Amino acid sequence: MAGTDPIHQFVIYDIAKLFTLGGDGTEGSGVTFAFTNSALFMVATVAIVSLYMILSTGAKSVVPGRAQLVAELLYGFVANMVRSAAGTAGMKFFPLVFSLFTFIFVANMLGMVPYFFTVTSHIIVTFALSMLVFLTVVIYGFVKNGPKFLKLFIPSGVPGYILPIVAPIEFISFMSRPISLSVRLFGNILAGHITLKVFTGFIVTMSSLGFLGILGSALPLIMAIALTGLEFLVGAVQAYVFAVLTCMYLNDAIHPSH
Amino acid sequence: MAKPQDNQGQQHGAREVTRDLASRIASAKREREIEDNRASRDASQEMTGLGRGLRIGTEFIAAILVGAVIGYLIDLGLGTSPWGLLVMLLMGFAAGILNVTRVVAQMNAASPAPPGSDLGPDEQDEDDNDDA
């Protein structure tokens, strides 16, 4: 049943071995760095985004063509998101938010192509992205506000004697952000792709059961078609959610008072 | 000397045309805003029911996990097992509830109830009941 194994699509394999760190030279020892299929699709995602943005805005025409219009709409969309969530001061983080949004969006869309690998279905990738956001917030918050950044953990109007309880809760709530951010994206994409694969697997197994099976396999087929549409939606929505939450967390770094 | 008058007349006409155009643009903008609002409200209600559920769930569980990990690290460092884990797990639980209330408050603020919707009984309703 290798064809209908719902987990098989997430396997990472080496395309080209680069070099090995440590180990005693024997096979399987040390840490091997390799160019994997995951890396390939990350490079493809970055290449698609960069090439599209560079080529579509290269003409710089006052009346935009189709490609340039899409690029401008995308810019306006993300710029509005940053301004409404983090204020005009947040616009210095526009490149970060725009890169994150387009990377996740294009990676999710690429993942919907049959036989393609979905980069965001691995939690280490989404966790790295969310740690990037988290560390940006922490470092920028401390650089800009100094110790005042710690006010984030002290909600205004709380009497002093409750603070020993409230401050750790706020701290845990703050620390849980990168986890919830990464798990949400990873979970949505993983669950969606597994569901899709399971339902399409049903079609294969049922249609091997003879005439009635072929008739019955229409049901999972309808389901799979609906799920495909849903997955495109989920991929876009999750990219949007990730970007919006990034803006909101950046807002905390820029204006730390609650 | 007929020219200035002529010009004035033209200006007058042009001003009227501009005013007309401005009001037309304003009304079109208003319509579009209403349309946009309705579209976004529909979208947030219909399509992301699953997304909302997952969002609340992850916020809740992530806080508990972080609390447990912090407690475990405290235990490892200070050798106070199992008290650090127990206390921080409960703290994480509280933080999870805090996260969830924040997310839900934010969602409520993002999509307020449409005007005219029934938000439970209020004074007017009671008056109606009295009349009936």
Chai-1 contact restraints between the chains, C-beta under 6 A:
chainA,res_idxA,chainB,res_idxB,connection_type,confidence,min_distance_angstrom,max_distance_angstrom,comment,restraint_id
A,P168,B,M91,contact,1.0,0.0,6.0,A-B,restraint_1
A,I169,B,M91,contact,1.0,0.0,6.0,A-B,restraint_2
A,I169,B,A94,contact,1.0,0.0,6.0,A-B,restraint_3
A,I169,B,A95,contact,1.0,0.0,6.0,A-B,restraint_4
A,I169,B,L98,contact,1.0,0.0,6.0,A-B,restraint_5
A,I172,B,A63,contact,1.0,0.0,6.0,A-B,restraint_6
A,I172,B,V66,contact,1.0,0.0,6.0,A-B,restraint_7
A,I172,B,G67,contact,1.0,0.0,6.0,A-B,restraint_8
A,I172,B,M91,contact,1.0,0.0,6.0,A-B,restraint_9
A,I172,B,G92,contact,1.0,0.0,6.0,A-B,restraint_10
A,I172,B,A95,contact,1.0,0.0,6.0,A-B,restraint_11
A,S173,B,A63,contact,1.0,0.0,6.0,A-B,restraint_12
A,S173,B,A95,contact,1.0,0.0,6.0,A-B,restraint_13
A,S173,B,L98,contact,1.0,0.0,6.0,A-B,restraint_14
A,S173,B,N99,contact,1.0,0.0,6.0,A-B,restraint_15
A,M175,B,V66,contact,1.0,0.0,6.0,A-B,restraint_16
A,S176,B,A62,contact,1.0,0.0,6.0,A-B,restraint_17
A,S176,B,A63,contact,1.0,0.0,6.0,A-B,restraint_18
A,S176,B,V66,contact,1.0,0.0,6.0,A-B,restraint_19
A,I179,B,A62,contact,1.0,0.0,6.0,A-B,restraint_20
A,S180,B,T58,contact,1.0,0.0,6.0,A-B,restraint_21
A,S180,B,E59,contact,1.0,0.0,6.0,A-B,restraint_22
A,S180,B,A62,contact,1.0,0.0,6.0,A-B,restraint_23
A,V183,B,T58,contact,1.0,0.0,6.0,A-B,restraint_24
A,R184,B,T58,contact,1.0,0.0,6.0,A-B,restraint_25
A,L233,B,M47,contact,1.0,0.0,6.0,A-B,restraint_26
A,V237,B,T48,contact,1.0,0.0,6.0,A-B,restraint_27
A,V237,B,G51,contact,1.0,0.0,6.0,A-B,restraint_28
